[in-house]
Amino acid sequence: MEIVTLTLGPLRTNCSIVRRNGRTLVVDPAADAKAILAVLDQRGWKLDAVALTHAHFDHMLALNDLPVSEVYLHPMDLMQLRDPARNLSARFGLPFLCRKSTALLEDGADFEGFTVLHTPGHTPGSICFYDEAESVLLSGDTMFCGGCGRVDFPGGDGKAMMESLGRLLTLPESTTVLPGHGCETTIGREKRGGNYA
């Protein structure tokens, strides 16, 4: 597996381009479709699927401009795709409406070689993508290096976030965590030094 991370958009959101078994997946297509497509072009990769860790605007601003017909996400975040108030785009003056059809990912599903982990708290439908064999977790805004995503936006839930973090902290300590913002970390580092109060 090969992962290219691009940091894009007004909130410096991490977009992961994943290549495995001859297929290419983009997780969280943050702003600047041209930058994402440039990576695909440079490497000769065809885009096969796009998924969201959650439906906040900064994780999907490039979505409508990518050459796929649908986007994968958890059903509890469906309402946010076409509601600028819920996806926070109206708050930042960048009203966004998803124009793609949707495909749903439930907890425990196998998606492009990743296990889907439902980790509500930041949003009701927040999910992470976990590859046990490669020891990699794409954590979205559930777990950051040294912290976690905000729970004071619409749909946020502090108790659910603590439960979700507790679930992630049971993963092997060697697991590399690629968050939605900031630098990468490991489960072991977060167990010893994460600030989740």
Helices and strands as residue ranges (DSSP letters): E 2-8, E 13-20, E 23-27, H 33-43, E 49-51, G 57-59, G 63-65, E 70-73, G 75-82, E 101-104, E 110-111, E 114-118, E 127-131, E 136-140, H 158-168, E 176-179, E 185-186, H 187-193
